[in-house]
Amino acid sequence: MPLEQRWRPVVAPPSIEAATVEDWKSHPRLQKHVQRFLDSPDPGKVLSRYAAQAQNLNPEKLLRIAVHVGAWVALLPLEQAAAALSSEEEDVSQPSPVQVLAEILRLRGRAKISDWLQGVLHLVALRLQHVRREMHGQGARPWMELRRSMPKIIWRELRSQLPGIPACCESKEQQQPADQVPFKRKTPPEQTEPDGPRAAAEAESDMLLQCLCLASEVLLASEKTSTSSAPRRLFADSTVTERPSPTPTWRNELFTLTAWKNSW
C-alpha cells in the first residue's frame, strides 16, 4: 500500500472563534466517533479497553482518546452517557463514558490541550451546566466527579463569552470611556482677608511702600527742577558754562531736619 494511502487525511477542527455550538455538534468527525460507539457490538467492552489503555498511554495518545470519549459524553443521550454498561463476556458492570472521561482528564496532568479536545470539552461543559440545573441526587454524582476533573481553562473560556454585568453603583462618568469624560479643573480656594496681627503688619507695609513711592516721585521732580534752573557763569573767554546750584539733596535735607528736631 502506498504511503500516501496509509495515513488518513487530517481534518481541521472548526474555528473556535467563529464556530457555533451546533457547528461542533454536527461536525463529521465527532459524529463518526459517536456512530462507531453506537454500532459497536459491545460498547461496555470498548469502554473497558479505553479505561485500561489510559493508564499506559503517552500524553499525545491520551489526549487523542479523550476526544473520542468526550464526543460520546457530549453527544450521546444524557442517560446513556452516564449509564454503566455491562459487558456480554463478563457479568460485571463497566465504567460509563462520563467516568472514563473523568479518569482520562485526571491522568492528563499538564499536557497541552489540542484544538479538537478544547472544542469537545466545551460541549461537555455545556452539558455539565445543564445537568447541574436539571439533575440531583445519586444520578448527578458521576457528572459532579467529571466536573471536578475538567480543566480550568475550559470554564474560563465558557465564562468569557458572557457579557459583564455593570455595577449599579457606578456613576455616569465611570461608565463613559476615558476619552469622553470631561476634564474638571480644580478651582483654587477663595482667599479670605487676613485678620489680627497679620492684617496690621500688611497694612503698615502697604503704607510704607506708598510713602517710598511718593518720596521717589518728589525727589525726581526736584532734581529735574534744580537741573533746569542751574545758574550760568560768564568767563573771561566769553564762554558760558552751566554749574549746578549747590542745592542740597534730599538726604542732606533729611539730615538737617533730623538734627534740627533733635536740638529741640
C-alpha positions in Angstrom: 0.0 0.0 0.0 1.4 3.4 -0.9 2.5 5.6 1.9 0.0 8.4 1.0 -2.9 6.0 1.3 -1.7 4.5 4.6 -2.4 7.7 6.6 -5.8 9.3 6.8 -6.0 13.0 5.9 -6.1 15.3 8.9 -9.4 17.1 9.2 -9.1 20.6 10.6 -11.3 21.4 13.6 -13.9 24.2 13.3 -12.6 27.6 14.3 -13.2 28.1 18.0 -13.8 31.9 17.5 -16.2 31.6 14.5 -17.9 28.3 15.0 -21.1 27.9 17.0 -22.2 25.0 19.3 -24.2 23.4 16.5 -21.2 23.5 14.2 -19.2 21.4 16.7 -22.1 19.0 17.4 -22.7 18.4 13.7 -19.1 18.1 12.7 -18.5 14.8 10.7 -15.5 13.7 12.8 -17.4 13.9 16.1 -20.5 12.3 14.6 -18.3 9.5 13.3 -16.9 8.8 16.8 -20.5 8.7 18.2 -21.7 6.4 15.4 -18.9 3.9 15.8 -19.6 3.7 19.5 -23.3 3.1 18.9 -22.5 0.5 16.2 -20.1 -1.4 18.4 -21.4 -4.9 19.3 -20.2 -4.5 22.9 -20.0 -0.8 24.0 -19.1 -1.9 27.5 -16.0 -3.7 26.3 -14.9 -0.6 24.3 -15.1 1.5 27.5 -13.2 -1.1 29.5 -10.4 -1.1 26.8 -10.2 2.7 26.8 -10.0 2.8 30.6 -7.2 0.2 30.7 -5.2 1.8 27.9 -5.4 5.2 29.5 -3.1 4.1 32.3 -0.2 3.4 29.9 -0.5 5.9 27.1 1.7 8.8 26.5 0.2 12.3 26.7 -0.3 12.7 23.0 -2.3 9.4 22.6 -4.1 10.1 25.8 -5.5 13.3 24.5 -6.5 11.6 21.3 -8.7 9.1 23.0 -10.0 11.9 25.2 -11.5 13.4 22.1 -13.3 10.1 21.4 -14.7 9.7 24.9 -15.5 13.4 25.1 -17.6 13.2 22.0 -19.6 10.3 23.5 -20.2 12.3 26.7 -21.3 15.4 24.8 -23.4 13.9 22.1 -24.9 10.7 23.4 -28.3 10.8 25.2 -27.9 12.0 28.7 -28.9 8.7 30.3 -26.7 6.6 28.0 -23.6 8.9 28.6 -23.8 8.4 32.4 -25.0 4.8 32.5 -22.6 2.0 33.5 -22.7 -0.6 30.7 -22.4 -4.3 31.2 -20.2 -6.5 29.0 -21.6 -9.6 27.3 -18.5 -11.6 28.1 -18.1 -10.6 31.7 -21.0 -10.3 34.1 -19.6 -7.2 35.7 -20.6 -3.5 35.3 -18.3 -1.4 33.2 -17.5 2.3 33.7 -19.7 4.8 31.9 -18.4 7.3 29.3 -18.6 10.0 32.0 -16.4 8.1 34.4 -13.8 7.1 31.7 -13.5 10.8 30.6 -13.1 11.9 34.2 -10.3 9.4 34.7 -8.5 10.4 31.4 -8.6 14.1 32.4 -7.1 13.3 35.7 -4.3 11.4 34.0 -3.7 14.3 31.6 -1.6 16.2 34.1 -0.1 19.4 32.5 -0.3 18.1 28.9 -1.4 20.9 26.5 -5.0 20.6 25.3 -5.4 20.2 21.5 -7.8 22.3 19.5 -10.1 19.3 19.0 -10.2 18.4 22.7 -10.8 22.0 23.6 -13.9 22.2 21.4 -15.2 18.8 22.6 -14.7 19.8 26.2 -16.6 23.0 25.5 -19.6 20.9 24.6 -19.0 18.7 27.7 -19.0 21.9 29.9 -22.3 23.0 28.4 -23.8 19.6 29.2 -22.5 19.8 32.7 -24.2 23.1 33.2 -27.5 21.5 32.1 -27.0 18.5 34.4 -26.3 20.8 37.3 -29.6 22.6 36.8 -31.8 19.5 36.0 -30.3 16.5 37.8 -30.0 15.9 41.6 -29.2 13.1 43.9 -27.4 9.9 43.1 -27.7 10.3 39.3 -25.7 13.5 39.3 -22.7 12.1 41.2 -20.7 10.9 38.2 -21.3 14.2 36.5 -20.0 16.1 39.5 -16.9 13.9 39.5 -16.4 14.8 35.9 -16.9 18.5 36.7 -14.0 18.4 39.2 -11.7 16.8 36.6 -12.4 19.4 33.9 -9.5 21.8 33.0 -10.0 25.2 34.5 -9.3 26.9 31.1 -12.5 25.5 29.7 -14.6 27.1 32.4 -12.7 30.4 32.0 -13.4 30.5 28.2 -17.0 29.5 28.9 -17.5 32.4 31.3 -15.7 34.9 29.0 -18.4 34.5 26.4 -21.0 36.1 28.7 -21.1 39.9 28.8 -20.0 41.5 32.1 -22.7 42.9 34.3 -22.1 46.6 35.2 -22.2 47.5 38.8 -25.3 49.5 39.7 -23.2 51.9 41.9 -21.2 53.2 39.0 -21.7 56.9 38.1 -22.2 58.2 34.6 -18.6 59.3 34.4 -17.4 55.8 35.4 -19.5 54.3 32.6 -18.2 56.7 29.9 -14.9 55.9 28.1 -11.9 57.7 29.3 -11.6 60.0 26.3 -15.2 61.2 26.8 -15.1 62.1 30.4 -14.9 65.9 30.7 -11.8 67.2 32.4 -12.6 69.2 35.5 -10.1 71.8 36.8 -9.8 72.3 40.5 -10.8 75.8 41.4 -8.4 77.4 43.9 -9.9 78.1 47.3 -11.1 81.7 47.8 -8.6 83.8 49.7 -10.1 85.4 52.7 -8.9 88.7 54.1 -6.3 88.2 56.9 -7.1 89.4 60.3 -5.3 90.1 63.6 -1.6 91.0 63.8 -1.0 89.8 60.2 -3.5 92.3 58.9 -1.9 95.1 60.8 1.6 94.2 59.5 0.4 94.1 55.9 -1.3 97.4 56.3 1.8 99.0 57.7 3.9 97.6 54.9 1.5 99.0 52.3 1.7 102.5 53.9 5.5 102.4 53.9 5.5 101.3 50.2 3.2 104.2 49.3 5.4 106.7 51.2 8.5 105.5 49.4 6.9 105.7 46.0 5.7 109.3 46.8 9.1 110.3 48.1 10.8 109.0 44.9 8.4 110.9 42.7 9.1 114.2 44.7 12.8 113.6 44.5 12.7 113.0 40.8 10.7 116.2 40.2 13.1 118.3 42.4 16.1 117.0 40.6 14.6 118.0 37.2 13.8 121.5 38.6 17.3 122.0 40.0 18.9 120.9 36.8 16.8 123.2 34.6 17.4 126.3 36.8 21.1 125.9 37.1 22.9 129.4 37.0 25.1 130.3 34.2 28.7 131.8 34.7 30.4 134.0 32.2 34.1 133.5 32.0 36.7 135.9 30.6 37.0 133.9 27.3 33.3 134.7 26.7 32.4 131.0 27.3 29.3 130.2 29.1 29.1 127.2 31.4 26.4 125.8 33.5 27.1 124.9 37.0 24.5 123.1 39.1 23.4 125.1 42.1 24.5 123.9 45.4 21.0 122.7 46.2 21.3 120.1 49.0 20.0 116.7 48.2 17.1 115.1 49.9 19.4 113.2 52.1 21.1 116.4 53.3 17.7 118.0 53.9 16.5 114.9 55.9 19.7 115.0 57.9 19.3 118.8 58.6 15.7 118.3 59.6 16.6 115.5 61.9 19.3 117.4 63.6 17.0 120.5 64.0 14.4 118.2 65.6 16.9 116.7 68.0 18.1 120.1 69.1 14.6 120.8 70.4 
